[in-house]
Amino acid sequence: MSGAVRVTLPDGAVLEVERDSTIADAAGQIGPGLRKAAIGAVFNGELCALEQRLHEDGRLSIITGKSPDALRLLRHSAAHLLAAAVRDLYPDAQLGFGPPTDAGFYYDFIVPEPFSPEDLERIEERMREIQSEGLPFERVEMDAAEAAEELRRLGYKLKAEYLEELKLTDPIISFYRNGERFTDMCRGGHVESFGAIPAFKLSSASGAYWRGDASGIPMQRIHGTAFFSTKELDQYLEHLVEARKRDHRRLGPALDLFSFHEEAPGFVFWHPGGVILRNEVEGLLREELKRRGYQEVSTPFILTDELWRQSGHYEHYHESMYFVERDDRSYAVKPMNCPGACILYRTSLRSYRELPLRLAEFGFVHRYELSGVLHGLFRVRGFVIDDAHIYCMPEQIQDEVIDNLDMVQVVYRTLGFTDLKLKLSTRPLERMGTEELWDRAEQALATAIEAAGWEYTLAPGDGAFYGPKIDLDLTDSLGRTWQCGTIQLDFQMPERFKLEYVGKDGHRHRPVMIHRGIVGSLERMIGVLVEHYAGKLPVWLSPVQAILLTITDKSIPYAEEVAQRYREAGLRVDVDSRGDKINGKIRDAIKKRIPYLLVVGEREAADGTVAVRLREGENRGPERAESVMEEILREYRTRSSTPEQVAS
């Protein structure tokens, strides 16, 4: 086909279409049914409209109403609806960017005064009025000179500044118009019209900066969300209410697990209870490491600049790294653990008999994040990864990936997560290595996933700069998805570090490197656990597993005696011997989410019993102290988590 472009579909098939034909044409070529169901597309990682023309080769995924990307398309359109309403009410407002997000959308503006809650109500009402007009989205393509003139006409000063950068890479600039009501410079894509945005809600306003530069122009960001039905929106808003109750940023300090302070922005202060929780998660992981033949190592926090240039991290990651100058040399605080593992590998010449060599490290890494994106334990500047680097021969890749997927199942089920999904993230635009190596690496991961019996979806372009990866998504008790663990295949770093092993043939060969984190960031996982259980952690994770509550001072010696027996058995137990009334002590213990509340008075002391209450409210009455201890120990040793704990 002359003048054709080649588009790669999600299943790996390659479709040839005439250059400058539309994405709608491509969808029709795939199948008439798909063309009829199509509402948009993703091309090379960007949302696109069906009328967008194909000028170059790339990866294409057609969006239908059932596609995961359909909400992104809707929410991108809702961001334009928001901007149209703001420009109606504030004609001098300058526009920044307005992308969709996992939870909704936002748009950045320059306005004289910050938006108030009353302003948001007024803007949302205007959005409804504009939505009722049902104005269609119309795509208009221009060259750079025409686009500059259009931006001058619209008075979009920031967009005009961005155009100067954009035109260096994009000869064709696209705009989207909704009649005479609103026009925006935008890649697309969108739903058919403003009228096709049936359910939306503005949630908040916050400060932001033009293009995320904290030293740049301050802006106001309005956040919102949108759904295809009012029912879905109402369910989401109900989830938001529940999510606020479970917010780990509130529960963590309330339960005395951790805190954040201005003296170290973005870094966690772990309290004793939080350290216990961390240690229990690490203990589970270490048991699996031992069972699966890993060796635990530890590498330095600070390494020379030269190392990070050799590994490729400096080129691709230096803006997120911390640097220090000493002894006329430049050093970096490690953002990742892999280069240190490579140094350990090459401390001796390895034989094929040593492979796979599995080096595990609970590595403390530091990454600079803008203050505006810091978010409790979910986005911090210093965190621990349950990292491992596996050096193996190519023929061992499949077995190692399968073993890691098995470890994923064991660990996540023990933590209380049963709904897991895999994404195979393929080569990004900026990457190291040849296309042949990338083909081999992507195929190796796909084959291993299939051999392990897992299903997966493709995430084109989301791989690391050095290799493709498997991303692990868990679903929590509120139905929210979290990306935590990852398994990454790397042919590049062994090449950069000249790693070798002596094969059966007596010759030297290059090993393959697998980077993997089962839970990923421990900080992030603990934040997820706190919200998943609403702070009501299962017994094995609870910093305090039982508390003895005394009715009178006369029962204090007995309470201390029982507590000591429990501690000697390996349990974490407190005693509340304050002079307060027993009902107040019970309320305080329930607020602290302690699993077992054991009330003791003179009768219990005489009978060798404890009156058992559970934090969920059940009052079981007197039971033998020893039998209760055995019950708690069973829960602890088996790491059980009941459905009630997850749902409550």
C-alpha positions as CSV (number, residue, x, y, z in Angstrom):
1,M,0.0,0.0,0.0
2,S,1.6,3.3,-1.1
3,G,1.7,6.2,1.3
4,A,0.6,3.9,4.1
5,V,1.2,4.1,7.8
6,R,1.5,1.0,10.0
7,V,-0.5,0.9,13.2
8,T,0.1,-1.8,15.9
9,L,-3.1,-3.0,17.6
10,P,-3.4,-4.2,21.2
11,D,-3.2,-7.9,20.2
12,G,0.1,-7.2,18.3
13,A,-1.4,-7.3,14.9
14,V,-0.2,-4.7,12.4
15,L,-2.7,-2.8,10.3
16,E,-1.7,-0.7,7.2
17,V,-3.9,2.3,6.5
18,E,-3.6,5.1,4.0
19,R,-1.6,8.1,5.3
20,D,-3.8,10.9,6.5
21,S,-6.8,8.7,6.9
22,T,-8.8,9.1,10.1
23,I,-8.8,6.8,13.1
24,A,-12.5,6.2,12.3
25,D,-11.3,4.8,8.9
26,A,-8.8,2.5,10.7
27,A,-11.6,1.3,13.1
28,G,-13.8,0.5,10.1
29,Q,-11.0,-1.4,8.4
30,I,-10.6,-3.5,11.6
31,G,-14.4,-4.2,11.5
32,P,-17.7,-2.5,10.9
33,G,-19.0,-3.4,14.4
34,L,-16.0,-1.8,16.0
35,R,-16.4,1.4,14.0
36,K,-20.0,1.6,15.1
37,A,-19.1,1.1,18.8
38,A,-16.0,3.4,18.7
39,I,-16.1,6.6,20.7
40,G,-12.4,7.5,20.6
41,A,-8.9,6.0,20.6
42,V,-5.5,6.0,22.2
43,F,-2.7,6.5,19.8
44,N,0.9,6.3,21.1
45,G,-0.4,6.7,24.6
46,E,-2.4,9.9,23.8
47,L,-6.2,10.1,23.9
48,C,-7.5,10.8,20.4
49,A,-10.7,11.6,18.6
50,L,-12.0,9.4,15.8
51,E,-11.6,12.2,13.3
52,Q,-7.9,12.6,14.1
53,R,-5.7,11.8,11.0
54,L,-2.9,9.2,11.1
55,H,0.3,10.8,9.9
56,E,2.8,8.3,11.3
57,D,3.3,4.8,12.5
58,G,2.3,4.0,16.1
59,R,0.3,1.9,18.5
60,L,-3.5,2.2,18.3
61,S,-6.3,1.1,20.6
62,I,-9.9,1.9,19.8
63,I,-12.1,3.0,22.7
64,T,-15.7,1.8,23.0
65,G,-18.1,2.5,25.8
66,K,-16.8,-0.7,27.5
67,S,-13.2,0.2,27.3
68,P,-11.2,1.1,30.4
69,D,-10.2,4.3,28.6
70,A,-13.8,5.4,27.9
71,L,-13.9,7.3,31.3
72,R,-10.7,9.1,30.4
73,L,-12.3,10.3,27.2
74,L,-15.4,11.4,29.0
75,R,-13.5,13.2,31.7
76,H,-11.2,14.9,29.3
77,S,-14.4,16.3,27.7
78,A,-15.7,17.3,31.1
79,A,-12.5,19.3,31.7
80,H,-13.3,21.3,28.5
81,L,-16.8,21.8,29.8
82,L,-15.3,23.2,33.1
83,A,-13.0,25.5,31.2
84,A,-15.9,26.8,29.1
85,A,-17.9,27.6,32.3
86,V,-15.0,29.4,33.9
87,R,-14.3,31.5,30.8
88,D,-18.0,32.4,30.7
89,L,-18.0,33.6,34.3
90,Y,-14.4,34.9,34.3
91,P,-13.7,36.2,30.8
92,D,-10.1,37.2,31.7
93,A,-9.2,33.9,33.2
94,Q,-6.0,32.4,31.6
95,L,-6.1,28.7,30.8
96,G,-3.4,26.2,31.7
97,F,-3.9,22.4,31.1
98,G,-6.9,20.3,31.8
99,P,-6.2,16.5,31.6
100,P,-8.2,13.5,32.8
101,T,-6.9,11.6,35.9
102,D,-7.6,8.2,37.4
103,A,-10.3,9.7,39.6
104,G,-11.7,12.5,37.4
105,F,-10.2,15.6,35.8
106,Y,-8.8,19.0,36.6
107,Y,-8.1,22.3,34.9
108,D,-5.7,25.0,35.9
109,F,-6.5,28.7,35.7
110,I,-5.0,32.1,36.5
111,V,-7.7,34.2,38.2
112,P,-7.4,37.3,40.4
113,E,-8.6,35.5,43.6
114,P,-8.6,31.8,44.7
115,F,-11.8,29.9,44.0
116,S,-14.2,29.6,47.0
117,P,-16.7,26.8,47.6
118,E,-19.4,29.2,46.5
119,D,-17.5,29.9,43.3
120,L,-17.4,26.1,42.6
121,E,-21.2,25.9,43.1
122,R,-21.7,28.7,40.6
123,I,-19.3,27.2,38.1
124,E,-20.9,23.8,38.3
125,E,-24.3,25.4,37.7
126,R,-23.0,27.1,34.6
127,M,-21.5,23.8,33.4
128,R,-25.0,22.3,33.6
129,E,-26.5,25.1,31.6
130,I,-23.8,24.7,28.9
131,Q,-24.1,21.0,28.9
132,S,-27.8,21.3,28.1
133,E,-26.9,23.1,24.9
134,G,-25.4,19.9,23.6
135,L,-22.7,21.6,21.5
136,P,-20.6,19.1,19.5
137,F,-16.8,18.8,19.7
138,E,-15.3,19.8,16.3
139,R,-11.6,19.1,15.6
140,V,-9.7,21.7,13.6
141,E,-6.1,21.2,12.5
142,M,-3.7,24.1,11.7
143,D,0.0,24.7,11.1
144,A,2.0,26.5,13.7
145,A,1.5,30.0,12.2
146,E,-2.2,29.5,12.0
147,A,-2.3,28.2,15.6
148,A,-0.3,31.2,16.9
149,E,-2.8,33.5,15.3
150,E,-5.8,31.6,16.7
151,L,-4.3,31.7,20.2
152,R,-3.7,35.5,19.9
153,R,-7.4,35.8,18.9
154,L,-8.5,33.8,21.9
155,G,-6.2,35.6,24.3
156,Y,-4.6,32.4,25.5
157,K,-1.1,33.7,26.5
158,L,0.1,30.6,28.3
159,K,-1.0,28.3,25.5
160,A,0.8,30.6,23.0
161,E,4.0,30.2,25.1
162,Y,3.6,26.4,25.1
163,L,3.0,26.5,21.3
164,E,6.6,27.6,20.8
165,E,7.8,24.4,22.3
166,L,5.0,22.2,20.8
167,K,5.7,23.3,17.2
168,L,9.2,21.9,17.4
169,T,7.8,18.4,17.5
170,D,4.3,18.7,16.1
171,P,3.9,20.3,12.7
172,I,0.2,19.9,12.9
173,I,-1.6,21.6,15.9
174,S,-5.1,20.6,16.8
175,F,-7.9,22.7,18.4
176,Y,-11.3,21.6,19.6
177,R,-14.3,23.9,19.2
178,N,-17.8,23.7,20.7
179,G,-19.6,26.1,18.4
180,E,-18.9,29.7,19.3
181,R,-19.0,28.8,23.0
182,F,-15.5,27.5,23.6
183,T,-12.3,26.7,21.8
184,D,-9.1,25.1,23.2
185,M,-5.8,23.9,21.8
186,C,-5.8,20.2,22.5
187,R,-4.6,16.9,21.2
188,G,-8.0,15.2,21.9
189,G,-9.9,13.1,22.0
190,H,-13.5,13.8,23.2
191,V,-16.9,12.4,23.3
192,E,-19.4,13.5,20.7
193,S,-20.7,16.6,22.4
194,F,-21.1,18.5,25.7
195,G,-24.5,16.8,25.9
196,A,-22.8,13.4,26.1
197,I,-21.4,14.2,29.5
198,P,-24.4,13.2,31.6
199,A,-23.0,13.1,35.2
200,F,-20.3,15.3,36.7
201,K,-19.4,17.0,40.0
202,L,-16.8,19.5,41.0
203,S,-15.0,18.5,44.3
204,S,-12.4,21.1,45.3
205,A,-10.0,23.9,44.3
206,S,-6.3,24.0,45.2
207,G,-3.1,25.8,44.3
208,A,-1.0,24.7,41.4
209,Y,1.9,26.0,39.2
210,W,2.1,26.5,35.4
211,R,3.5,23.2,34.1
212,G,4.2,22.0,37.6
213,D,7.2,24.3,38.2
214,A,7.1,25.4,41.8
215,S,9.3,28.5,40.9
216,G,6.9,29.4,38.1
217,I,3.5,31.0,37.7
218,P,1.0,30.2,40.5
219,M,-2.4,29.0,39.3
220,Q,-5.7,27.7,40.7
221,R,-6.7,24.1,40.0
222,I,-10.3,23.0,40.0
223,H,-10.8,19.2,40.5
224,G,-13.9,17.3,39.5
225,T,-15.1,13.9,38.2
226,A,-17.5,12.6,35.6
227,F,-19.3,9.3,34.8
228,F,-21.6,7.9,32.2
229,S,-24.6,7.8,34.6
230,T,-25.9,9.5,37.6
231,K,-26.0,6.2,39.4
232,E,-22.3,5.7,38.9
233,L,-21.6,9.2,40.1
234,D,-23.7,8.8,43.2
235,Q,-21.9,5.5,44.0
236,Y,-18.6,7.2,43.6
237,L,-19.6,10.1,45.9
238,E,-20.7,7.6,48.5
239,H,-17.3,5.9,48.2
240,L,-15.6,9.3,48.7
241,V,-17.4,9.8,52.0
242,E,-16.2,6.3,53.1
243,A,-12.7,6.9,51.8
244,R,-12.5,10.2,53.8
245,K,-13.3,8.2,56.9
246,R,-10.5,5.7,56.1
247,D,-7.9,8.3,55.0
248,H,-4.6,7.0,56.2
249,R,-3.4,10.6,56.7
250,R,-6.0,10.9,59.5
251,L,-6.0,7.4,60.8
252,G,-2.2,7.0,60.9
253,P,-1.6,9.8,63.5
254,A,-4.9,8.9,65.3
255,L,-3.7,5.3,65.8
256,D,-0.2,6.5,66.7
257,L,1.4,4.8,63.7
258,F,3.2,7.7,61.9
259,S,3.3,11.4,61.4
260,F,4.6,14.1,59.1
261,H,6.4,17.3,60.1
262,E,7.6,20.4,58.4
263,E,11.1,19.8,59.5
264,A,11.3,17.0,56.9
265,P,8.6,17.5,54.2
266,G,7.7,14.4,52.4
267,F,9.5,12.1,54.9
268,V,7.8,9.8,57.4
269,F,8.3,9.8,61.1
270,W,7.5,6.2,62.2
271,H,6.0,5.8,65.7
272,P,6.5,2.5,67.7
273,G,3.2,1.1,66.5
274,G,4.1,1.9,62.8
275,V,7.4,0.2,63.2
276,I,5.7,-3.0,64.5
277,L,3.3,-2.9,61.5
278,R,6.3,-2.5,59.1
279,N,8.2,-5.3,60.8
280,E,5.3,-7.7,60.4
281,V,5.0,-6.9,56.7
282,E,8.7,-7.3,56.2
283,G,8.6,-10.5,58.3
284,L,6.1,-12.0,55.9
285,L,8.3,-11.1,52.9
286,R,11.4,-12.4,54.6
287,E,9.8,-15.8,55.2
288,E,9.0,-16.0,51.5
289,L,12.5,-14.9,50.5
290,K,14.1,-17.6,52.7
291,R,11.8,-20.2,51.3
292,R,12.6,-19.2,47.7
293,G,16.4,-19.1,47.9
294,Y,17.1,-15.4,48.1
295,Q,20.1,-13.8,49.8
296,E,19.5,-10.5,51.6
297,V,22.0,-7.7,51.0
298,S,22.4,-4.0,51.8
299,T,24.0,-1.3,49.6
300,P,25.0,2.3,50.4
301,F,22.6,5.2,50.3
302,I,25.1,7.5,48.5
303,L,27.1,6.6,45.4
304,T,29.1,8.6,42.9
305,D,27.6,10.5,40.0
306,E,29.6,8.3,37.6
307,L,27.7,5.2,38.7
308,W,24.3,6.8,37.9
309,R,25.6,7.9,34.5
310,Q,26.8,4.4,33.8
311,S,23.4,2.9,34.8
312,G,21.5,5.4,32.7
313,H,19.5,6.8,35.7
314,Y,21.2,10.2,35.5
315,E,20.1,10.7,31.9
316,H,16.6,9.6,32.5
317,Y,16.0,10.5,36.2
318,H,18.4,13.2,37.4
319,E,15.6,15.8,38.0
320,S,14.2,13.4,40.7
321,M,17.5,12.8,42.4
322,Y,19.3,14.4,45.4
323,F,22.9,15.4,44.9
324,V,25.8,16.3,47.3
325,E,29.3,17.6,46.6
326,R,32.2,16.3,48.8
327,D,36.0,15.9,48.2
328,D,35.7,17.4,44.8
329,R,33.3,14.7,43.7
330,S,29.6,14.6,43.0
331,Y,27.5,12.0,44.7
332,A,23.8,11.1,44.5
333,V,21.4,9.7,47.1
334,K,20.1,6.5,45.5
335,P,16.7,6.7,44.0
336,M,16.9,3.0,43.1
337,N,18.8,0.0,44.4
338,C,19.7,-1.8,41.1
339,P,23.2,-0.2,40.4
340,G,24.4,-1.2,43.9
341,A,23.2,-4.8,43.2
342,C,25.2,-4.8,40.0
343,I,28.3,-3.8,41.9
344,L,27.8,-6.7,44.3
345,Y,27.3,-9.1,41.4
346,R,30.6,-8.3,39.8
347,T,32.6,-8.7,43.0
348,S,33.5,-12.2,41.6
349,L,33.4,-14.0,38.3
350,R,30.1,-16.0,38.4
351,S,29.6,-19.5,37.1
352,Y,26.3,-20.7,35.5
353,R,26.1,-23.0,38.5
354,E,25.5,-19.9,40.7
355,L,22.5,-18.7,38.6
356,P,19.9,-17.7,39.2
357,L,21.5,-15.5,41.8
358,R,18.7,-13.8,43.8
359,L,19.8,-10.8,45.8
360,A,17.1,-9.2,48.0
361,E,17.3,-5.7,49.6
362,F,14.9,-3.7,51.7
363,G,16.5,-0.6,50.2
364,F,15.8,2.9,51.5
365,V,15.6,5.2,48.4
366,H,15.1,8.9,48.0
367,R,13.3,10.7,45.1
368,Y,12.6,14.4,44.9
369,E,8.9,15.0,44.4
370,L,7.3,18.4,44.0
371,S,5.6,19.5,47.2
372,G,2.2,19.8,45.4
373,V,2.1,16.1,44.6
374,L,3.1,14.8,48.1
375,H,0.3,12.7,49.5
376,G,0.7,11.0,52.9
377,L,2.3,7.6,52.6
378,F,1.2,7.3,48.9
379,R,3.7,9.9,47.6
380,V,6.8,10.5,49.7
381,R,10.4,11.5,49.1
382,G,12.0,8.7,51.1
383,F,10.7,5.1,51.1
384,V,11.7,1.5,51.4
385,I,11.3,-1.0,48.5
386,D,11.1,-4.7,49.1
387,D,13.5,-5.0,46.2
388,A,15.3,-7.9,44.6
389,H,17.6,-8.3,41.6
390,I,17.7,-11.7,40.0
391,Y,20.6,-12.5,37.7
392,C,19.9,-15.5,35.5
393,M,20.5,-17.1,32.1
394,P,17.9,-16.4,29.4
395,E,16.5,-19.9,29.6
396,Q,15.7,-19.3,33.3
397,I,13.6,-16.2,32.8
398,Q,10.3,-18.0,32.6
399,D,10.8,-20.0,35.8
400,E,11.9,-16.9,37.8
401,V,8.9,-14.8,36.6
402,I,6.5,-17.7,37.5
403,D,8.0,-18.0,40.9
404,N,7.7,-14.3,41.5
405,L,4.0,-14.4,40.4
406,D,3.5,-17.2,42.9
407,M,5.1,-15.1,45.6
408,V,2.7,-12.3,44.6
409,Q,-0.3,-14.5,45.2
410,V,0.9,-15.8,48.6
411,V,1.8,-12.3,49.9
412,Y,-1.2,-10.4,48.7
413,R,-3.7,-13.1,49.9
414,T,-2.0,-13.1,53.3
415,L,-2.3,-9.3,53.4
416,G,-6.0,-9.6,52.6
417,F,-6.2,-8.8,48.9
418,T,-7.7,-11.4,46.6
419,D,-8.5,-9.3,43.5
420,L,-5.2,-8.9,41.5
421,K,-4.7,-7.8,37.9
422,L,-1.6,-7.8,35.8
423,K,-0.5,-5.3,33.1
424,L,2.3,-5.9,30.7
425,S,3.9,-2.5,30.2
426,T,5.8,-2.3,26.9
427,R,8.6,-0.1,25.5
428,P,8.3,3.7,26.1
429,L,9.3,6.4,23.6
430,E,12.5,7.2,25.5
431,R,14.4,3.9,26.1
432,M,17.8,2.2,26.0
433,G,18.7,-0.7,23.8
434,T,17.9,-2.2,20.4
435,E,14.4,-3.0,19.1
436,E,15.5,-6.7,18.9
437,L,16.3,-6.8,22.6
438,W,13.0,-5.1,23.4
439,D,11.2,-7.7,21.3
440,R,12.9,-10.5,23.1
441,A,12.2,-9.0,26.5
442,E,8.5,-8.3,25.9
443,Q,7.9,-11.7,24.4
444,A,9.7,-13.4,27.4
445,L,7.4,-11.7,29.9
446,A,4.2,-12.4,27.9
447,T,5.2,-16.1,27.6
448,A,6.0,-16.4,31.4
449,I,2.6,-14.8,32.4
450,E,0.7,-17.1,30.1
451,A,2.7,-20.1,31.4
452,A,1.8,-19.1,35.0
453,G,-1.9,-19.1,34.1
454,W,-2.5,-15.4,34.6
455,E,-4.5,-13.1,32.4
456,Y,-3.1,-9.7,31.6
457,T,-3.8,-6.4,29.7
458,L,-1.3,-4.4,27.7
459,A,-0.1,-1.0,28.8
460,P,1.7,0.2,25.6
461,G,4.5,2.7,26.3
462,D,4.4,2.3,30.1
463,G,7.6,0.2,30.5
464,A,10.8,1.4,32.2
465,F,13.5,3.0,30.1
466,Y,15.6,-0.1,30.4
467,G,13.0,-2.8,29.9
468,P,9.4,-4.0,29.9
469,K,7.6,-4.8,33.1
470,I,4.7,-6.5,34.7
471,D,2.7,-4.1,37.0
472,L,0.6,-5.6,39.8
473,D,-2.7,-3.9,40.5
474,L,-4.7,-4.8,43.7
475,T,-8.3,-3.9,44.4
476,D,-9.1,-2.8,48.0
477,S,-12.3,-3.2,50.0
478,L,-13.7,0.0,48.5
479,G,-13.1,-1.3,45.0
480,R,-10.2,1.1,44.4
481,T,-7.3,-0.1,42.3
482,W,-3.7,0.4,43.5
483,Q,-0.5,-0.2,41.5
484,C,2.1,-1.6,43.9
485,G,4.4,-4.4,42.9
486,T,6.3,-4.8,39.7
487,I,8.5,-7.4,37.9
488,Q,10.9,-5.9,35.3
489,L,13.0,-7.6,32.7
490,D,16.3,-5.9,31.9
491,F,18.9,-6.7,29.2
492,Q,20.4,-3.2,29.4
493,M,21.9,-2.9,32.8
494,P,24.0,-6.1,32.6
495,E,25.4,-4.7,29.3
496,R,26.2,-1.3,30.9
497,F,27.9,-2.9,33.8
498,K,29.6,-5.6,31.7
499,L,28.2,-8.3,34.0
500,E,29.3,-11.8,33.0
501,Y,29.1,-15.5,33.9
502,V,31.0,-18.5,32.7
503,G,28.6,-20.8,30.9
504,K,28.7,-24.6,30.4
505,D,30.7,-24.0,27.3
506,G,33.5,-22.3,29.3
507,H,32.9,-19.0,27.6
508,R,31.7,-15.8,29.2
509,H,28.1,-14.7,28.7
510,R,25.9,-11.8,29.7
511,P,23.2,-12.6,32.4
512,V,19.7,-11.2,32.3
513,M,18.6,-9.1,35.2
514,I,15.1,-9.2,36.7
515,H,14.2,-6.3,39.0
516,R,11.2,-7.0,41.2
517,G,9.3,-5.6,44.2
518,I,6.4,-7.7,45.5
519,V,4.7,-4.9,47.4
520,G,6.9,-2.1,46.0
521,S,7.0,0.8,48.4
522,L,6.4,-0.4,52.0
523,E,5.2,3.1,52.9
524,R,2.6,3.0,50.1
525,M,1.5,-0.6,51.0
526,I,1.0,0.4,54.7
527,G,-1.1,3.4,53.6
528,V,-3.2,1.0,51.5
529,L,-3.5,-1.5,54.3
530,V,-4.7,1.2,56.8
531,E,-7.4,2.3,54.4
532,H,-8.3,-1.2,53.2
533,Y,-9.1,-2.3,56.8
534,A,-10.3,1.2,57.9
535,G,-7.6,1.0,60.6
536,K,-9.1,-2.3,62.0
537,L,-5.9,-4.3,61.2
538,P,-6.0,-8.1,61.6
539,V,-4.5,-9.4,64.7
540,W,-1.1,-10.3,63.1
541,L,-0.7,-6.7,61.9
542,S,-2.1,-4.9,64.9
543,P,0.5,-3.0,67.0
544,V,-1.5,-3.9,70.1
545,Q,-3.3,-7.2,69.8
546,A,-5.2,-7.2,73.1
547,I,-5.7,-4.8,76.0
548,L,-6.5,-5.7,79.6
549,L,-9.1,-3.2,81.0
550,T,-9.3,-3.1,84.8
551,I,-12.6,-2.4,86.6
552,T,-11.1,-1.5,89.9
553,D,-7.6,-1.0,91.3
554,K,-7.8,-4.4,93.1
555,S,-7.8,-6.2,89.7
556,I,-4.6,-4.5,88.5
557,P,-2.2,-7.2,89.8
558,Y,-4.2,-9.9,88.0
559,A,-4.4,-7.8,84.8
560,E,-0.6,-7.4,84.9
561,E,-0.1,-11.1,85.5
562,V,-2.3,-12.1,82.5
563,A,-0.6,-9.5,80.3
564,Q,2.8,-10.8,81.2
565,R,1.8,-14.4,80.3
566,Y,0.5,-13.2,77.0
567,R,3.7,-11.3,76.3
568,E,5.9,-14.3,77.1
569,A,3.8,-16.3,74.6
570,G,4.7,-13.7,72.0
571,L,1.7,-11.4,71.9
572,R,1.6,-7.6,72.0
573,V,-0.6,-6.6,75.0
574,D,-1.3,-3.4,76.9
575,V,-3.0,-2.8,80.3
576,D,-5.3,0.2,80.9
577,S,-5.2,0.6,84.7
578,R,-6.4,4.2,84.8
579,G,-8.9,5.2,87.3
580,D,-11.6,5.9,84.7
581,K,-14.9,4.1,84.4
582,I,-14.8,0.9,82.5
583,N,-17.2,2.1,79.7
584,G,-14.8,5.0,79.0
585,K,-11.9,2.6,78.7
586,I,-13.8,0.4,76.3
587,R,-14.7,3.3,74.1
588,D,-11.0,4.4,74.1
589,A,-9.8,0.9,73.1
590,I,-12.4,0.7,70.3
591,K,-11.2,4.1,69.0
592,K,-7.7,2.6,68.9
593,R,-9.0,-0.3,66.8
594,I,-7.5,-2.9,69.3
595,P,-8.9,-6.3,68.2
596,Y,-9.4,-7.9,71.7
597,L,-10.7,-6.0,74.7
598,L,-10.3,-8.1,77.9
599,V,-12.2,-6.7,80.9
600,V,-11.0,-7.9,84.3
601,G,-12.5,-7.3,87.7
602,E,-12.4,-9.1,91.1
603,R,-14.6,-11.9,89.8
604,E,-12.4,-12.6,86.8
605,A,-9.3,-12.5,89.0
606,A,-10.9,-15.1,91.3
607,D,-12.0,-17.3,88.4
608,G,-8.9,-17.0,86.2
609,T,-11.0,-15.5,83.4
610,V,-11.3,-12.4,81.2
611,A,-14.5,-10.9,79.9
612,V,-14.0,-10.8,76.1
613,R,-15.2,-7.9,73.9
614,L,-14.3,-7.5,70.3
615,R,-13.7,-4.1,68.6
616,E,-16.6,-4.8,66.2
617,G,-18.9,-4.7,69.3
618,E,-19.5,-8.4,70.2
619,N,-19.6,-9.0,73.9
620,R,-18.7,-12.7,74.6
621,G,-18.5,-12.6,78.3
622,P,-16.1,-14.4,80.7
623,E,-13.7,-17.0,79.1
624,R,-10.7,-18.8,80.4
625,A,-7.6,-16.4,80.1
626,E,-5.5,-19.3,78.7
627,S,-8.0,-20.3,76.0
628,V,-8.3,-16.6,74.8
629,M,-4.5,-16.4,74.6
630,E,-4.5,-19.5,72.4
631,E,-7.2,-18.1,70.2
632,I,-5.2,-14.8,69.7
633,L,-2.0,-16.8,69.1
634,R,-3.7,-18.9,66.4
635,E,-4.9,-15.7,64.6
636,Y,-1.4,-14.3,64.9
637,R,0.5,-17.4,63.7
638,T,-1.8,-18.1,60.8
639,R,-1.9,-14.4,59.8
640,S,-5.7,-14.7,59.3
641,S,-7.8,-11.8,58.2
642,T,-11.6,-12.3,58.3
643,P,-14.0,-11.0,55.7
644,E,-15.6,-8.9,58.5
645,Q,-12.4,-7.1,59.1
646,V,-12.1,-6.2,55.4
647,A,-15.7,-5.1,55.0
648,S,-16.1,-3.2,58.3
